[in-house]
Amino acid sequence: MAFLEVKKLNKYYPIGDDKQFHALKDVDLSFEKGELVSIIGESGSGKSTLMNLFGGLDSKFDGEILVEGKNIGSYTEKQMVQYHKEKIGFVFQSFNLVSHLSILDNVTLAMTLSNVDKETRMERAKTILDQLGLKEQYNKKPEQLSGGQKQRVAIARALVNDPDIIIADEPTGALDSETSEQVLDIIQQIAKGGKLVILVTHSERVAERSSRVVTIADGEIIDDKQTGPLKEVETSFSLRSLDEKQINKNLSIFSAIRMALLNMKEKLGRNVLIALGGSIGIMSIVLMLSLGRGVNDYLTETMNENVNPLVIEASMTDATESEKAKKEQEEKEAEKSKISEPVPGLPGENSAGSQNSEVEFAGPPGTGAKLPFEEENSKELEEIKNVKNVTEGFTSFSFTKNAIEFEDESYTYMNFGTVSPDITSSNIIFGELPKNNEVLITEGLATSIKTNPADMIGEEISVKIDTGEDTLESMYTISGIFSPGDSAGPAGIFDSVFMTMETFEALNKESDKNIEANVLYLTSESEEFTKEIKNQVKELGYAGSSADILTDIFSQMLDIFTYILTGVAGISLLVSAIMILTVLYISVVERTQEIGVIKAIGGRRKDIRRIFVSESFLIGLFSGILGVGLAVGLSFVGNIFVERIFDATVLHMTPAFAVAGILVSVLISVLAGLLPASKAAKLDPVEALRRG
């Protein structure tokens, strides 16, 4: 049985209008190992078509091509890949060396596709290159070699996987006479080593060096003659055979990434610009997220700094009352809520981070006015473990109705509250805590009246308090000036007035009103229990501190604002994705020859996709890292600038933002690279080599 046998081989090419061109007509041939066969014929005779069919580059034919008795026409894609790796080595007329790879990498390419270990790859490649006289050329690029050297590199690449069949297409077509003879000597030695060597040529001089000449014309074999006896000689190439298990492996992810890196290095300037373009979108998104987090953290810190860690505020709004009733219903508790009808409004806050004021205007959905407490509410909260005591208070928040009058001038303030355990003497910058018929005002409010806030101590003012249903008014003496500094609550942000609960109750009685306490202050036995008490307060259906409520509202608004800005910034990512897609399409066109070579030496479609997806992955990775780096730099500079002006840092970049930015960049880049990668994988190797 012949090693390679062709039976009734026919090949048709469609030429439009349901017509076909009959390229090969009932070809019958057989070949043995050790033969050096020249297939000669004029251009268009069918010799290149025959070569492509022998090499498995074209699998669409009629008839049989038997290699060791197996018909390659029935091979699956996986079997054909192994056929390319194990049985076939190609030597092309135009060399088809990959320009961005070194000579050593070009030769090891076939073994790289088989995931052969690096040590074996290097050993085999160097041995072959040394025997071909290329010992000093390992690290050179193809453009640095002469034509003869390039052809020897192509021969080395064909031999490196130790194939049984070497197919050479016009191996001397681009060489001068002297170099042609040297190459033919090498090819003849390969055939003497026991390999089947098939030369496709139109040169009679090349045919004379063969042991057999097959002449083809118009797709038919018109002559097949022996030109000399076959000689059984040992090859001069003392290469050990590759382990079959190694040959059966496929391109690894790391090898694909390395190949992608080498190509990107070749087009370094272009890839840097692509990465820079993509990084702008990532930088914008990370900065927007950092800004949102920074402002949110600043507000939270402002609301909670200087808060007495032992005091927890509990309140009940229309929203929390509704939730409490719902919870009771779910738990099948029949007790009817005794809380009075809600008053439209929104919780507010007191000073120094305490929770002493509640907003009395209609707020966003889910918020509500402060409701009065019943005795049972106070008892329920007192029963919480580790609560030392519970005290009552009243808070009110209004943009327009809260006001003080001094010397016939009216000054609005937003936040009113009774003095809570949060307000201590340490917060008083002038004067002292209020007693009966005295009030405490914030530094900002005092400064709006007199340049020196200390001058307001002892002055009498008329205080108007909006309770939601009524407005209470009376004269009080200013006992002290309160400076929340960076403290929490509306007092840290808004002008505020405070009085003792006893003074407020006296005003309530004087005005013939029955306005009840709408906030309770729970004092923890120890700071370590504060967090747990807060959680239990919320579990019982009460609202937390006004600072928490306001912080949540501001956070929600900031989140919406941040998401909108991030979405706008994200548009640039779409632009970068289109840019990456376009550049990779261009890369596919530029590397058409490389794709054809990879397929010819055993590359799978999956390997081609993996190489191009790896390239898009690296572009995304570099874009993400660069974008995050730019965001870090701008955050640093921006925070320095803002801190000098506002004494605050508003760009808080977290590791999570950095990681997310890089991951988003990689994801978008990989998605953009899928289409070009798929296009590259589907390229026909014959067409790719022809176009290349």
RASULPE-V601184 format. One record per pair of residues at least 24 apart in sequence whose C-alpha atoms are under 8 Angstrom apart, sorted by sequence separation. I is the first residue (numbers start at 1). J is the second residue. D is the distance in whole Angstrom. If there is no record, write none. Layout:
{{I/J/D} {I/J/D}}
//
This chain:
{{5/29/6} {6/30/6} {56/80/7} {129/153/7} {132/156/8} {318/342/5} {344/368/6} {345/369/4} {346/370/7} {393/417/7} {394/418/6} {430/454/6} {457/481/7} {5/30/4} {24/49/8} {85/110/7} {184/209/7} {317/342/7} {318/343/7} {343/368/7} {344/369/5} {345/370/7} {393/418/6} {4/30/6} {5/31/6} {23/49/8} {24/50/8} {318/344/8} {342/368/8} {343/369/5} {393/419/8} {431/457/6} {3/30/7} {4/31/5} {56/83/8} {129/156/6} {147/174/7} {148/175/6} {342/369/7} {343/370/7} {393/420/7} {430/457/7} {454/481/7} {2/30/6} {3/31/6} {4/32/7} {56/84/7} {128/156/6} {147/175/6} {171/199/8} {342/370/8} {343/371/7} {453/481/7} {584/612/8} {2/31/6} {3/32/5} {55/84/7} {85/114/8} {166/195/7} {168/197/8} {170/199/7} {342/371/6} {2/32/6} {3/33/7} {165/195/6} {166/196/6} {167/197/6} {168/198/6} {169/199/6} {170/200/6} {171/201/8} {317/347/8} {628/658/6} {125/156/7} {128/159/8} {148/179/6} {152/183/7} {164/195/5} {165/196/5} {166/197/5} {167/198/5} {168/199/5} {169/200/5} {170/201/5} {340/371/7} {125/157/8} {128/160/7} {148/180/8} {151/183/8} {163/195/8} {164/196/6} {165/197/6} {166/198/6} {167/199/6} {168/200/6} {169/201/7} {170/202/8} {339/371/7} {340/372/7} {413/445/7} {584/616/8} {55/88/6} {165/198/8} {167/200/8} {339/372/7} {474/507/7} {628/661/7} {103/137/7} {104/138/5} {339/373/7} {473/507/8} {627/661/8} {628/662/7} {55/90/8} {103/138/5} {104/139/6} {125/160/6} {148/183/7} {339/374/7} {446/481/7} {472/507/7} {102/138/7} {103/139/6} {124/160/7} {338/374/8} {360/396/6} {361/397/7} {472/508/8} {580/616/7} {26/63/8} {102/139/5} {103/140/6} {356/393/7} {357/394/7} {358/395/5} {359/396/6} {360/397/5} {361/398/6} {439/476/6} {441/478/7} {624/661/6} {625/662/6} {102/140/5} {103/141/6} {194/232/8} {356/394/7} {357/395/4} {358/396/5} {359/397/4} {360/398/5} {361/399/8} {411/449/8} {437/475/8} {438/476/5} {439/477/6} {440/478/6} {443/481/6} {624/662/4} {102/141/5} {103/142/7} {192/231/7} {193/232/8} {194/233/8} {356/395/5} {357/396/5} {358/397/5} {359/398/6} {437/476/5} {438/477/5} {439/478/5} {440/479/6} {441/480/7} {442/481/6} {443/482/6} {472/511/7} {623/662/8} {624/663/7} {101/141/6} {102/142/7} {192/232/7} {193/233/6} {194/234/7} {357/397/6} {437/477/7} {438/478/6} {439/479/6} {440/480/5} {441/481/5} {442/482/4} {443/483/5} {624/664/8} {100/141/7} {101/142/8} {192/233/5} {193/234/5} {194/235/7} {313/354/8} {438/479/6} {439/480/7} {440/481/6} {441/482/6} {442/483/6} {621/662/6} {624/665/5} {99/141/7} {192/234/7} {193/235/3} {313/355/6} {440/482/7} {442/484/8} {620/662/8} {621/663/8} {623/665/7} {624/666/7} {99/142/6} {192/235/6} {193/236/7} {311/354/8} {312/355/8} {313/356/8} {98/142/8} {99/143/7} {191/235/8} {193/237/8} {434/478/8} {435/479/8} {621/665/7} {97/142/7} {190/235/6} {307/352/6} {308/353/8} {350/395/7} {434/479/5} {620/665/5} {621/666/5} {107/153/7} {189/235/6} {190/236/8} {306/352/6} {307/353/4} {308/354/7} {349/395/7} {433/479/6} {434/480/7} {620/666/4} {106/153/8} {107/154/7} {110/157/7} {189/236/7} {190/237/8} {305/352/7} {306/353/6} {307/354/6} {319/366/6} {348/395/7} {432/479/6} {433/480/6} {619/666/8} {620/667/7} {109/157/8} {304/352/8} {305/353/6} {319/367/5} {320/368/8} {348/396/7} {349/397/8} {431/479/6} {432/480/5} {467/515/8} {618/666/8} {620/668/7} {11/60/7} {12/61/7} {107/156/6} {108/157/7} {111/160/7} {303/352/8} {304/353/5} {318/367/7} {319/368/5} {347/396/8} {348/397/6} {416/465/7} {431/480/4} {432/481/8} {442/491/7} {617/666/6} {620/669/5} {11/61/5} {103/153/7} {107/157/4} {110/160/7} {111/161/7} {303/353/5} {304/354/8} {317/367/7} {318/368/5} {347/397/7} {430/480/5} {431/481/6} {445/495/5} {616/666/8} {617/667/8} {619/669/7} {620/670/7} {10/61/6} {11/62/6} {106/157/7} {107/158/8} {110/161/7} {302/353/8} {317/368/5} {318/369/6} {346/397/8} {429/480/8} {430/481/5} {444/495/6} {445/496/7} {9/61/7} {10/62/5} {108/160/7} {317/369/5} {318/370/7} {428/480/7} {429/481/6} {430/482/7} {617/669/6} {9/62/6} {10/63/6} {97/150/8} {107/160/7} {317/370/4} {318/371/7} {428/481/6} {429/482/6} {442/495/6} {616/669/5} {617/670/5} {8/62/8} {9/63/4} {132/186/8} {316/370/6} {317/371/5} {406/460/7} {428/482/5} {429/483/6} {441/495/8} {442/496/6} {616/670/5} {8/63/5} {9/64/6} {95/150/6} {315/370/7} {316/371/5} {406/461/5} {427/482/6} {428/483/6} {441/496/6} {442/497/7} {7/63/6} {8/64/7} {9/65/8} {95/151/6} {315/371/7} {316/372/7} {359/415/8} {405/461/6} {406/462/7} {427/483/6} {441/497/5} {614/670/8} {616/672/8} {6/63/8} {7/64/5} {97/154/7} {316/373/8} {358/415/8} {404/461/6} {405/462/5} {427/484/6} {440/497/6} {441/498/6} {489/546/7} {490/547/7} {613/670/6} {616/673/5} {6/64/6} {7/65/7} {96/154/8} {357/415/6} {404/462/5} {405/463/7} {439/497/7} {440/498/5} {489/547/5} {5/64/8} {6/65/5} {95/154/6} {357/416/6} {404/463/5} {439/498/5} {440/499/6} {488/547/7} {5/65/6} {6/66/6} {91/151/8} {356/416/8} {357/417/5} {403/463/6} {404/464/6} {439/499/5} {613/673/6} {4/65/7} {5/66/5} {356/417/5} {402/463/8} {403/464/5} {438/499/6} {439/500/8} {612/673/7} {613/674/6} {4/66/6} {5/67/7} {92/154/7} {356/418/7} {402/464/5} {403/465/7} {437/499/8} {3/66/8} {4/67/5} {91/154/6} {356/419/8} {401/464/8} {402/465/5} {3/67/6} {4/68/6} {5/69/8} {90/154/8} {91/155/6} {356/420/7} {401/465/7} {402/466/6} {434/498/8} {435/499/8} {436/500/7} {612/676/8} {613/677/6} {3/68/5} {4/69/8} {90/155/8} {350/415/7} {401/466/6} {434/499/6} {435/500/7} {438/503/8} {609/674/8} {612/677/5} {2/68/7} {3/69/7} {349/415/7} {350/416/7} {354/420/7} {434/500/7} {436/502/7} {437/503/6} {611/677/8} {1/68/8} {2/69/8} {91/158/6} {348/415/7} {350/417/6} {354/421/8} {436/503/5} {610/677/8} {1/69/7} {89/157/8} {90/158/5} {349/417/8} {354/422/5} {398/466/7} {435/503/8} {609/677/5} {89/158/4} {353/422/7} {354/423/7} {396/465/8} {397/466/8} {608/677/7} {609/678/6} {88/158/8} {89/159/6} {352/422/7} {396/466/7} {401/471/8} {351/422/8} {352/423/7} {396/467/6} {609/680/7} {89/161/8} {351/423/7} {396/468/8} {608/680/7} {609/681/6} {608/681/5} {89/163/6} {607/681/8} {86/161/7} {88/163/5} {89/164/8} {91/166/7} {93/168/8} {352/427/7} {415/490/7} {606/681/7} {85/161/7} {86/162/7} {87/163/4} {88/164/6} {89/165/6} {90/166/6} {91/167/6} {92/168/6} {93/169/5} {415/491/7} {605/681/5} {86/163/5} {87/164/5} {88/165/5} {89/166/5} {90/167/5} {91/168/4} {92/169/5} {93/170/5} {604/681/8} {605/682/7} {85/163/7} {86/164/7} {87/165/6} {88/166/6} {89/167/6} {90/168/6} {91/169/6} {92/170/7} {93/171/5} {88/167/7} {90/169/8} {92/171/6} {93/172/7} {162/241/7} {415/494/7} {417/496/8} {419/498/6} {91/171/7} {93/173/6} {94/174/7} {162/242/7} {414/494/6} {415/495/6} {416/496/6} {417/497/7} {418/498/5} {419/499/6} {93/174/7} {161/242/7} {413/494/7} {414/495/6} {415/496/5} {416/497/5} {417/498/5} {418/499/5} {419/500/5} {413/495/5} {414/496/6} {415/497/7} {416/498/6} {417/499/7} {418/500/5} {419/501/7} {413/496/6} {418/501/5} {413/497/8} {595/680/7} {600/685/7} {161/247/8} {418/504/7} {599/685/6} {596/683/8} {588/676/7} {592/680/8} {595/683/8} {596/684/7} {597/685/7} {580/669/7} {584/673/7} {588/677/8} {596/685/4} {595/685/7} {596/686/7} {577/668/6} {581/672/5} {585/676/5} {588/679/8} {596/687/8} {573/665/8} {577/669/6} {580/672/6} {581/673/6} {584/676/6} {588/680/6} {596/688/5} {597/689/7} {580/673/7} {584/677/8} {595/688/7} {596/689/5} {578/672/7} {581/675/8} {573/668/8} {577/672/5} {581/676/7} {593/688/6} {592/688/5} {593/689/5} {596/692/8} {592/689/7} {593/690/8} {593/691/7} {594/692/8} {592/691/7} {593/692/4} {421/521/8} {592/692/6} {420/521/7} {591/692/8} {131/237/7} {360/466/8} {360/467/8} {394/501/7} {360/468/6} {393/501/6} {128/237/7} {392/501/8} {311/421/7} {311/422/7} {55/167/7} {127/239/8} {308/421/8} {308/422/5} {124/239/7} {307/422/6} {51/167/7} {51/169/8} {48/169/8} {394/516/8} {345/468/8} {394/517/5} {395/518/7} {393/517/5} {394/518/5} {395/519/7} {343/468/7} {392/517/6} {393/518/6} {394/519/6} {392/518/8} {393/519/5} {392/519/6} {393/520/6} {392/520/5} {393/521/7} {391/520/6} {392/521/6} {116/246/6} {390/520/6} {391/521/5} {33/164/8} {115/246/7} {116/247/7} {352/483/8} {353/484/8} {390/521/5} {391/522/7} {33/165/8} {114/246/7} {115/247/8} {352/484/5} {390/522/5} {114/247/5} {116/249/7} {351/484/6} {352/485/8} {357/490/7} {389/522/6} {390/523/6} {114/248/6} {115/249/6} {352/486/8} {353/487/5} {354/488/7} {355/489/7} {388/522/7} {389/523/5} {114/249/5} {115/250/5} {352/487/4} {353/488/3} {354/489/6} {387/522/6} {388/523/5} {389/524/8} {111/247/7} {113/249/8} {114/250/4} {115/251/5} {351/487/7} {352/488/5} {353/489/5} {387/523/6} {388/524/5} {113/250/6} {114/251/6} {115/252/6} {351/488/6} {352/489/6} {353/490/8} {387/524/5} {388/525/5} {113/251/4} {351/489/5} {353/491/8} {386/524/6} {387/525/6} {112/251/6} {113/252/8} {350/489/5} {351/490/6} {352/491/6} {353/492/7} {386/525/6} {115/255/8} {349/489/5} {350/490/5} {351/491/4} {352/492/6} {382/522/8} {386/526/8} {348/489/8} {349/490/5} {350/491/5} {351/492/6} {381/522/8} {348/490/7} {349/491/7} {378/520/7} {112/255/7} {373/516/7} {386/529/7} {372/516/6} {373/517/6} {351/496/7} {372/517/6} {373/518/6} {350/496/7} {372/518/4} {373/519/7} {387/533/8} {371/518/6} {372/519/8} {386/533/8} {370/518/6} {385/533/8} {51/200/7} {370/519/8} {384/533/7} {36/188/7} {48/200/7} {384/536/7} {47/200/6} {36/191/6} {35/191/6} {381/537/7} {34/191/5} {35/192/8} {33/191/8} {34/192/6} {34/193/7} {35/194/8} {37/196/8} {39/198/7} {43/202/8} {34/194/4} {35/195/7} {36/196/6} {37/197/6} {38/198/6} {39/199/6} {40/200/6} {41/201/7} {42/202/6} {33/194/6} {34/195/5} {35/196/5} {36/197/5} {37/198/5} {38/199/5} {39/200/5} {40/201/5} {41/202/5} {86/247/7} {101/262/7} {33/195/5} {34/196/5} {35/197/6} {36/198/6} {37/199/6} {38/200/6} {39/201/6} {40/202/5} {85/247/7} {100/262/7} {101/263/8} {33/196/4} {34/197/7} {35/198/8} {36/199/7} {38/201/7} {39/202/8} {40/203/7} {100/263/6} {356/519/7} {32/196/6} {40/204/8} {31/196/7} {82/248/7} {100/266/6} {40/207/8} {38/206/8} {39/207/8} {38/207/5} {47/216/7} {46/216/7} {45/216/6} {46/217/7} {38/210/6} {45/217/5} {46/218/7} {47/219/8} {37/210/6} {40/213/7} {45/218/5} {46/219/5} {36/210/5} {37/211/6} {38/212/6} {39/213/6} {40/214/6} {41/215/6} {44/218/7} {45/219/6} {36/211/5} {37/212/5} {38/213/5} {39/214/5} {40/215/5} {41/216/5} {42/217/7} {35/211/6} {36/212/6} {37/213/6} {38/214/6} {39/215/6} {40/216/6} {41/217/6} {35/212/7} {37/214/7} {39/216/7} {306/486/8} {307/487/7} {305/486/6} {306/487/5} {307/488/7} {305/487/5} {306/488/7} {303/486/8} {304/487/6} {305/488/5} {302/486/5} {303/487/6} {304/488/4} {301/486/8} {302/487/5} {303/488/3} {304/489/7} {301/487/8} {302/488/5} {303/489/5} {301/488/7} {302/489/7} {303/490/7} {300/488/8} {358/546/6} {303/492/7} {357/546/7} {364/553/8} {302/492/7} {355/545/5} {356/546/7} {354/545/8} {355/546/5} {27/219/8} {355/547/6} {27/220/6} {28/221/8} {354/547/7} {24/218/8} {25/219/5} {26/220/7} {27/221/6} {353/547/7} {23/218/7} {24/219/4} {25/220/5} {35/230/7} {23/219/5} {24/220/6} {34/230/7} {349/545/8} {350/546/8} {22/219/7} {34/231/8} {349/546/5} {34/232/7} {348/546/5} {349/547/6} {347/546/6} {348/547/7} {348/549/8} {349/550/8} {316/518/7} {347/549/7} {348/550/7} {315/518/6} {316/519/8} {347/550/7} {315/519/5} {314/519/6} {315/520/6} {313/519/7} {314/520/5} {313/520/6} {314/521/6} {313/521/5} {314/522/7} {312/521/6} {313/522/6} {311/521/6} {312/522/5} {311/522/6} {312/523/6} {311/523/5} {312/524/8} {310/523/5} {311/524/6} {310/524/5} {327/541/8} {310/525/7} {310/526/6} {324/540/7} {310/527/5} {324/541/5} {309/527/6} {312/530/7} {323/541/7} {324/542/7} {311/530/8} {310/530/6} {321/541/7} {309/530/7} {312/533/8} {320/541/6} {321/542/7} {312/534/7} {320/542/6} {314/537/7} {320/543/6} {316/542/5} {317/543/7} {315/542/6} {316/543/6} {314/542/6} {315/543/5} {314/543/6} {315/544/7} {314/544/5} {315/545/7} {313/544/6} {314/545/6} {312/544/8} {313/545/5} {312/545/7} {313/546/8} {304/547/7} {303/547/6} {303/548/8} {303/551/7} {300/551/6} {299/551/7} {299/554/8} {296/554/8} {296/555/6} {296/558/7} {295/558/8} {292/558/6} {292/559/7} {292/561/8} {292/562/5} {291/562/8} {289/562/6} {288/562/6} {289/563/8} {288/565/6} {289/566/7} {288/566/6} {285/566/5} {284/566/7} {285/569/6} {284/569/6} {285/570/7} {284/570/8} {281/569/6} {282/570/8} {281/570/6} {281/571/8} {281/572/5} {282/573/7} {280/572/7} {281/573/5} {278/572/8} {278/573/6} {281/576/8} {278/576/5} {277/576/6} {278/577/8} {274/576/8} {274/579/7} {274/580/7} {282/623/8} {278/620/8} {282/624/6} {286/628/7} {275/619/6} {279/623/4} {283/627/4} {287/631/6} {274/619/7} {275/620/7} {278/623/5} {279/624/6} {282/627/5} {283/628/6} {286/631/6} {277/623/8} {278/624/8} {279/625/8} {281/627/7} {282/628/7} {283/629/8} {275/622/6} {276/623/6} {279/626/6} {280/627/6} {283/630/6} {284/631/7} {271/619/7} {275/623/4} {279/627/4} {283/631/5} {287/635/7} {274/623/8} {278/627/8} {279/628/8} {276/626/7} {298/648/8} {256/607/8} {260/611/6} {264/615/7} {275/626/8} {276/627/8} {298/649/8} {251/603/8} {259/611/7} {260/612/7} {298/650/7} {256/610/6} {257/611/7} {260/614/6} {261/615/7} {256/611/5} {260/615/5} {294/649/7} {295/650/5} {251/607/6} {294/650/4} {295/651/7} {250/607/8} {253/610/7} {257/614/5} {261/618/8} {293/650/8} {294/651/5} {256/614/6} {257/615/7} {260/618/8} {293/651/7} {294/652/4} {291/650/6} {292/651/8} {293/652/6} {294/653/8} {290/650/8} {291/651/5} {293/653/8} {257/618/8} {290/651/5} {291/652/7} {290/652/5} {291/653/8} {290/653/5} {287/651/7} {289/653/8} {290/654/7} {287/653/8} {286/653/8} {290/657/8} {289/657/7} {286/657/6} {286/658/7} {286/661/6} {285/661/7} {283/661/8} {282/661/6} {282/662/8} {282/664/8} {282/665/7} {278/665/8} {110/598/8} {109/598/8} {113/602/7} {113/603/6} {110/601/6} {110/602/7} {113/607/8} {98/594/6} {96/593/7} {97/594/8} {96/594/7} {96/597/7} {90/600/7} {90/601/7} {89/601/7} {88/601/8} {84/600/7} {85/601/6} {84/601/5} {85/602/5} {84/602/5} {83/602/8} {82/602/7} {81/602/5} {81/603/7} {81/604/6} {78/604/8} {57/600/7} {55/600/8} {96/689/8} {58/685/8} {57/685/6} {58/686/7} {57/686/6} {52/686/7}}
//
